[in-house]
Amino acid sequence: MNKYEIHTFGLASLSLLLTTLVQAQPLDGRDIALKMHAADSSLDGRRDATMLIERGDQRLVRKLAMLNKKYGADEKTLTRFVEPADVRDTQYLSWSYDATDKDDDLWVFFPSENLVRRISGGGKKGSFMRSDFANEDMEQRVVDDDTHTLLEETTLDGKEVYLIESTPIAAKARDTNYSKRKTWIDKKTWLALQVEYFDRRGRLLKRLKQGGIEQIDDIWTATKLIMETPRKKSRTLMQYTNVQYNVDLVDSVFQQSSLKR
């Protein structure tokens, strides 16, 4: 081996060593949150949903159609209620922005009043159509709206997971019900298997569990959600069906002016 070959071999070995060291760096909380956010690699999508609200002896069933489309790092979502008749054609339109200094937009259309209302501030903390989900839970939350801390690597229901704690940054703290969230993230799919939401006093407020996980169009998808509010002894079950990705939705669907059509 001549000097040139030795030099080249040395550089290649050093490059391999540096690459290995970089790859070996442990993930921090933000890294994990970014991977969870990127698990849905689609450009847009549609799905049907059945929502069952259980509160004491009361049971409410609602059927929905949901559309979403990404615009770079921003995202727009439209949710339309299909059944029962008293909520039919009620629609929620959400525009979620990646910029942390820009507030997300949320509008709701009530057909009985033929009126579009903008929901802002405290309104986002309210219940989503009497369910255990809040209006803010139905929006896409930007990763950097929170500070993420890796608490531990553990297991949940036999799956290896990361447990991270997310607390809102100062600029976003006033717009949320939650002082923090704890999320158990599957290492294989990068999906949240469980989320615990804590109120302003640091007490457990709600718990979300996600299951029915399957690959649809090569994208790992949770098709069954249960949101529980232990203090109220209530829960809401959400079942997704007819999930489709990359369906080339037109932009006009997500315009405020389209809600009354």
C-alpha positions in Angstrom: 0.0 0.0 0.0 1.5 3.4 -1.1 1.3 6.7 0.8 -1.7 7.8 -1.2 -3.6 4.7 -0.5 -2.8 4.9 3.2 -3.9 8.5 3.2 -7.2 7.7 1.4 -7.8 4.8 3.7 -7.2 6.9 6.7 -9.7 9.6 5.5 -12.3 7.0 4.7 -11.9 5.4 8.1 -12.2 8.8 9.8 -15.3 9.6 7.8 -16.9 6.3 8.8 -16.0 6.9 12.4 -17.5 10.4 12.4 -20.7 9.1 10.7 -21.0 6.3 13.3 -20.5 8.8 16.1 -23.2 11.1 14.8 -25.6 8.3 14.3 -24.9 7.0 17.8 -25.9 10.4 19.3 -29.0 9.8 21.5 -32.3 11.5 20.5 -33.5 14.3 22.6 -37.2 15.2 23.3 -37.4 17.6 20.3 -35.9 15.0 17.9 -38.5 12.5 19.0 -41.3 15.1 18.7 -40.2 15.9 15.1 -40.1 12.2 14.2 -43.6 11.8 15.6 -44.8 14.8 13.6 -43.2 13.4 10.4 -44.8 10.0 10.8 -47.6 11.1 8.5 -45.7 11.8 5.3 -48.7 12.4 3.1 -49.5 15.7 1.3 -53.3 15.4 2.0 -55.9 12.9 3.0 -59.5 12.1 3.8 -61.2 9.8 6.3 -64.6 9.1 7.8 -65.1 9.0 11.5 -67.7 7.7 14.0 -67.6 9.5 17.4 -69.3 7.9 20.4 -69.6 10.1 23.5 -70.3 8.3 26.8 -71.1 10.3 29.9 -73.0 8.4 32.6 -76.1 6.9 31.0 -75.9 9.3 28.1 -74.6 8.1 24.7 -74.2 10.3 21.7 -73.2 9.1 18.3 -71.9 11.4 15.6 -70.6 10.7 12.1 -68.0 12.9 10.5 -66.1 13.4 7.3 -62.6 14.8 7.6 -60.2 16.3 5.1 -56.7 17.7 5.5 -54.0 19.2 3.3 -50.4 20.4 4.0 -48.9 23.6 2.7 -45.2 23.1 3.4 -45.1 23.1 7.2 -48.6 24.5 7.5 -51.8 22.4 7.5 -55.5 23.0 6.8 -58.2 20.7 8.1 -61.9 20.5 7.4 -64.3 18.5 9.6 -68.0 18.1 8.5 -70.6 16.5 10.6 -72.8 14.0 8.6 -75.1 12.6 11.3 -77.4 13.0 13.3 -79.7 15.5 11.7 -79.4 18.1 14.4 -75.7 18.6 13.7 -75.6 17.7 10.0 -73.4 20.1 7.9 -71.8 21.7 10.9 -68.3 22.3 9.8 -65.0 23.1 11.5 -62.2 24.7 9.4 -58.7 24.9 10.9 -55.6 26.5 9.6 -52.5 25.5 11.6 -49.3 27.5 11.1 -45.7 26.4 11.7 -44.6 29.9 12.8 -44.7 30.0 16.6 -45.4 33.8 16.5 -48.6 33.3 14.4 -51.9 32.1 16.0 -53.8 29.3 14.3 -57.1 30.1 12.7 -60.3 28.1 13.5 -63.8 28.7 12.2 -67.1 26.9 12.7 -70.2 27.0 10.5 -73.6 26.4 12.0 -76.1 25.6 9.3 -79.2 26.3 11.5 -77.9 30.0 11.8 -76.2 30.1 8.4 -73.4 31.7 10.2 -69.6 31.3 10.3 -67.9 32.1 13.6 -64.2 32.5 14.2 -63.0 30.7 17.4 -60.1 32.2 19.1 -58.4 32.4 22.5 -60.5 30.8 25.2 -62.9 29.3 22.6 -60.3 26.9 21.5 -60.2 25.4 25.0 -63.9 24.6 24.8 -65.4 21.1 24.1 -65.5 19.9 20.5 -69.2 19.2 19.9 -69.8 18.1 23.6 -67.1 15.4 23.4 -64.0 14.8 25.6 -61.9 16.3 22.9 -61.3 20.1 23.1 -61.3 22.3 20.0 -57.6 22.7 20.4 -57.2 18.9 20.3 -58.5 18.8 16.7 -55.8 21.1 15.5 -52.3 20.1 14.3 -50.0 21.3 17.1 -46.6 22.6 15.9 -43.6 20.9 17.4 -41.9 24.2 18.5 -45.1 25.4 20.3 -43.7 23.3 23.1 -40.5 22.4 24.9 -40.0 18.7 24.8 -38.0 16.7 27.4 -37.2 13.0 27.1 -38.2 11.4 30.5 -37.3 7.8 29.8 -37.3 4.9 27.4 -39.7 2.3 28.6 -42.5 -0.1 27.4 -46.2 0.3 27.1 -48.5 -2.6 26.3 -45.4 -4.7 25.3 -44.1 -2.0 22.9 -40.8 -0.1 23.3 -41.6 3.6 23.6 -40.1 6.9 24.3 -41.9 8.9 27.1 -41.6 12.7 26.5 -43.0 15.6 28.4 -44.1 18.7 26.5 -44.8 22.1 28.0 -46.0 25.1 26.0 -43.6 27.9 25.3 -44.5 31.2 27.0 -46.1 32.7 23.9 -48.5 29.7 23.6 -49.3 29.0 27.2 -52.3 31.3 27.3 -54.0 29.5 24.4 -54.2 26.1 25.9 -55.9 24.2 28.7 -52.8 22.2 29.4 -49.8 23.0 31.6 -48.1 19.9 30.1 -48.6 16.7 28.2 -46.9 13.3 28.6 -46.7 11.2 25.4 -45.7 7.6 25.0 -44.3 7.2 21.4 -43.9 3.8 19.7 -40.3 3.4 18.6 -41.4 1.4 15.5 -44.1 3.6 14.1 -43.4 6.9 15.7 -47.1 7.1 16.7 -48.3 8.3 20.0 -49.8 5.3 21.8 -50.9 7.3 24.9 -51.1 11.0 25.8 -51.8 12.4 29.3 -53.0 16.0 29.6 -52.5 18.0 32.8 -54.4 21.1 33.8 -53.0 24.4 35.0 -52.5 23.0 38.5 -50.5 20.1 37.2 -53.3 17.6 37.8 -54.2 14.8 35.3 -57.1 16.2 33.2 -57.5 13.7 30.3 -55.9 10.6 28.8 -55.9 9.7 25.2 -55.2 6.1 24.0 -54.6 5.3 20.3 -54.8 1.8 18.8 -56.0 0.0 15.7 -52.6 0.8 14.2 -52.2 -0.3 10.6 -50.2 0.7 7.5 -52.4 2.6 5.0 -50.6 3.6 1.8 -47.3 2.9 3.6 -48.2 5.3 6.4 -48.6 4.1 9.9 -52.1 5.2 11.1 -54.0 4.9 14.4 -57.7 4.1 13.5 -59.1 3.9 17.1 -58.9 6.7 19.7 -60.3 6.9 23.2 -60.2 10.2 25.1 -61.1 9.9 28.8 -61.9 12.6 31.4 -61.6 10.7 34.7 -63.0 13.4 36.9 -66.2 13.6 34.8 -66.3 9.8 34.3 -66.8 10.3 30.6 -65.0 9.2 27.5 -65.2 9.7 23.7 -64.4 6.9 21.2 -63.3 7.8 17.7 -63.2 5.2 14.9 -61.6 6.1 11.6 -62.7 4.3 8.4 -62.1 4.8 4.6 -58.7 6.4 5.3 -57.0 7.6 2.1 -53.8 9.6 1.6 -52.5 11.7 -1.3 -55.9 12.2 -3.0 -55.1 15.6 -4.5 -57.7 17.7 -2.8 -58.4 21.2 -4.3 -57.4 24.3 -2.3 -60.9 25.8 -2.5 -62.2 23.1 -0.1 -60.3 24.8 2.7 -61.4 28.4 2.2 -63.6 30.1 4.7 -65.9 31.2 1.9 -66.6 27.6 1.1 -68.2 26.7 4.5 -71.6 28.0 3.5 -71.8 26.1 0.2 
